Amino acid sequence: MAGASLLALLDDIATILDDVAVMTKVAAKKSAAVADDVAAMTKVATQKTAGVLGDDLALNAQQVTGVRADRELPVVWAVAKGSMVNKAILVPAALAISAFVPVLITPLLMLGGAFLCFEGVEKLAHKFLHSEAEEAAEHESHVQANANPAVDLVAFEKDKIQGAVRTDFILSAEIIVIALGTVASAPFLQQVAVLVGIAALMTVGVYGLVGGIVKLDDLGLWLSQKTGSAAQALGRGLLAAAPWLMKFLSVAGTAAMFLVGGGILVHGIAPLHHAIEGAGAAVAQGALGGLWQALTTNGLNGVAGIVAGSLVLGAVTLLQKLRKR
């Protein structure tokens, strides 16, 4: 659902890109055909990457849960700046790898997918890997930091921000590769234009929406203090819904790690990919066939992600214990 809503939003933004493309064409004295091609390819690439963007939104909104309301946006901005750096690295890297060593794209994506699954399993296993005393101490430090306005949350949440930026890097890599695949046969300059456009759209779209989500409770409070009964009712509804939304995003963000990471890994293992696609096709019956097929394939991708993440976590834990000896 998030992906569909974002697709509609990005489709409108892609329409605006037509005008931008025309202005760029005039400034650069390019032909109208080239500008139209760039705008059209950007629109196609945007539609193909919108599903991943829905997962990206859930993951990145989940990363900033638990941060004090009046200092949420600096944390979001810190992650957004990291995302910009990620894409500034990924766009030229993807173009270079695609041009010179395209065989590396799938293995590199699979490494990223495995790391994403590892992070997801680590989140689930966190309470088993840490003692109650460690959990209590961490919780108390967060409570004190949130209550103290003198504490710089960007510095305090440095680890969380770095983790979010790492997650963004993997998701951004998948988005860039998908977008590159849609324009693989286009001239080089058009590939650059499309990838830069997609990178900018994804960054502004994801973190603009994340910023709006984390300030939803502030909007509810503002509306609840208005004189109109309708505004007050809406404000109270937003205040009541905001905690549940953040909890949902926390769960959805972790689930997205397995769906995206597992999907990347499965796609890189041809026999497993064909087996899961076959299982999805087998349940595609009746009017809801497409829905059942999507649920089956995504569910199996998620299971594959959990298994892969558990294996990586087991290997990492074993190595850590061996190093301590």
Disulfide bonds with the S-S distance in Angstrom:
none
